Structure formats: structure tokens, C-alpha cells
Amino acid sequence: MTTMLSSKGQLVLPSPIRRLDRLRSGESFEIVRVDSGKYLLTRKSPPFNQGLVDLLASCPVKGWFEPIPSESTDTL
């Protein structure tokens, strides 16, 4: 994939990459010059909800979840 540097010095990450890694506007990145013409771009902010499943699975009390009784929305 290729992209271009804008007149403002901005690079656009192609949409397949943004979708694959679930990148959102406003996220922070660190860029390091590795060599002439080679750069390393690293996401600084963690992905949305990273670690949430692990946190919930590590709950020390098993069976703590109770579904909330709710009314049907069929009549709305």
C-alpha cells in the first residue's frame, strides 16, 4: 500500500490498515527514524477495551452476574 505526504506534513494510513487495527481519529502514535527512508510507527494509546475481557474473566467471585429482568420492547 502507498500513501502520500500532504503539504501540511500529514500522512494518511490506508483504510484497510485502519480497519484491521481498529484505529480511530485522535489516537497517538510515536514515530522513530530507523534509517534513511525507513520509519517505525507505533500506537501509543491502547486499543479500545484492551484487557476488558481478561479483567472480567479474572473476577474472583464466580456466578456474580445476574441478568436484569426487563420488559419486552415489542410494543414500543
C-alpha positions in Angstrom: 0.0 0.0 0.0 1.2 3.5 -0.7 0.2 6.9 0.8 1.4 10.4 0.2 2.7 13.2 2.4 0.4 16.2 2.3 1.6 19.8 2.1 0.9 20.1 5.8 3.3 17.1 6.6 0.4 14.7 7.2 0.3 11.0 6.3 -2.9 9.1 5.8 -3.0 5.5 6.8 -4.9 3.5 4.2 -8.4 2.4 5.3 -7.6 -1.4 5.3 -4.9 -0.8 7.9 -7.2 1.4 10.0 -10.0 -1.2 9.9 -7.6 -4.1 10.6 -6.2 -2.4 13.8 -9.4 -0.5 14.7 -7.6 2.8 14.6 -9.7 5.9 15.4 -9.1 9.6 14.9 -7.3 11.3 17.7 -5.1 8.3 18.7 -1.5 9.0 19.5 1.5 7.5 17.7 5.2 7.6 18.1 7.4 7.7 15.0 11.1 6.8 15.0 13.5 7.3 12.2 15.2 3.8 11.8 17.3 4.7 8.7 17.3 6.9 5.7 13.8 6.4 4.3 12.7 3.9 6.9 10.5 4.8 9.9 8.7 2.9 12.7 5.2 4.0 13.6 3.9 2.7 17.0 0.5 3.3 18.5 0.8 5.0 21.9 -2.8 4.7 23.2 -4.1 1.2 23.8 -6.9 -0.2 21.6 -10.4 0.5 22.8 -11.4 -2.0 25.6 -8.0 -3.7 25.6 -7.8 -6.1 28.6 -11.5 -5.8 29.4 -12.3 -9.5 28.7 -9.3 -10.5 30.8 -10.4 -8.3 33.7 -13.9 -9.7 33.6 -12.7 -13.3 33.3 -10.4 -12.8 36.3 -13.3 -11.9 38.6 -12.7 -13.8 41.9 -16.4 -14.4 42.5 -17.9 -16.9 40.1 -21.6 -16.5 39.3 -21.7 -12.9 40.2 -23.5 -11.9 37.0 -27.3 -11.8 37.2 -29.4 -10.8 34.2 -31.6 -7.8 34.8 -35.3 -8.5 34.2 -36.6 -6.3 31.6 -39.9 -5.8 29.7 -40.3 -6.6 26.1 -39.7 -3.8 23.6 -42.0 -5.4 21.1 -44.8 -2.9 21.9 -42.7 0.2 21.6 
